[in-house]
Amino acid sequence: MKLPREVAETLFHDDADGVALLDPTGRVLRANAQFSNLAGVTQGGLAWAALPAKASSLLGALRGGRAERLAVAVAAAGRRRVLRLSVLPVPGGGGLLRVADHTHEQELEEQLGQSQRLQAVGELAGGIAHDFNNLLTAILGAADDLRARARPDDTADLDMVRKSAERGADLVRHLLAFSRQQTLQPRVVSLNDSVQETASLLQRLLGAGTTLDVQLEEPGRQVRIDPTQLSQVLTNLAVNARNAMGKGGRLTISTGHQLILQPEQRRGETVPPGRYVRLSVADTGSGIPPEVLPRIFEPFFTTRRDSGGTGLGLSTVHGIVRQSGGYMDVHSAPGQGTRFDILLPRYEDAAVWQAPATPAPAPAPARKQVSRTLLLVDDDAPIRALAERVLTRAGWNIVAATSAEDALELVELGELGPALACVISDVVMPGLDGPSLVRTLRQQQPGLPAILMSGYADAMLRQALQAEDILYLGKPFAMADLKSALGKMLADDRPDAA
């Protein structure tokens, strides 16, 4: 069916894409307005030479009477644009050229790819953190054990070992923050009060050459976040700004509010509609080059490697914000400074957290302790050996196993005696995991005290274990922490050394 001429003309001129009718040589015979905007040509002719070299293949396809399509990147008004070009020959010679602007779609694809890469790195970081925490637990425990038995002249080296391990533990905490696996303690707080409290400590950090300007919107709004982690977010951004400003400048920390009615894309993530509180940190520094901007939240990416940059500051900030249910965006250009915008969900009806009055501690109900046998289960040999040695010296009878299956076999063989004082186990092990081991043992000994250890800092895991009356001990920890946790789980007639 042939369309009426008026309908065809309307479709031609109102098409969202650029459309042009070409003669056999590639000359534009007719074009709609959108074509001129996208291709940057007039009806006088198509400047093929102005397009990338591969676009000339379209002209060859037109002359050969075949259809072809391709994507090209062009620079216009200082911005990179991605155009999709397609040519379709028509009977009698010449053809129809269509030009579509796919810049936005290409940017979304790149942002999605970046988000997926960060997610993959985050999952890898979480796994590395688990294994690294096992190593640090063994190092810290061994250093403390040796120090307790060392001569005074020999403690300096052990102190250095311990400090190095603590620095490693701090590095792991950064990794866990980036991968959104750290344990947070969120509560409802006034954002203005939290910002003001942290800002009072930042001036010394920034130095005399930097002016700190705090602009707090009134009335203040409430958010649910871990106040300690919020302070770390501000501190990391302030340090980043100080380095960008060199000899000095102005750092502005401001709060506000924002209502989002439709889903918005920010740095490859979709911000859902809702009421948000905005926290902005802006500096007058050198700005971030456009080629660097897409990578600033990647862990270990830094442009300051020679001056001690680790590349974990901004990745840690991003991880804390996302784990707290918030979103980040950054605006920067060379020579024009940088502004980080953080959106946190707004809490309107929740009461602001206040420290509860400390009541007199109630006496803990005493459990009748008839056994001094502990079941220790961990597939990590150094941790298992160290814990066994320390707890044995503390007066406990230790039965150690390398897996949950081995531990249950010892129970069936009667190697543990009539009852256990406590089971201490790793959470993640080959085969049966720690929580499943505890549930199985409690079928035979209801109420069996249990301590589970893990290098994964999973807040949901911690809450789930607490609901089952299981004490959670995050790695790395000192052996004194293990003995303290043991004391919390057991009755007053446990061995005094524990």
Disulfide bonds with the S-S distance in Angstrom:
none
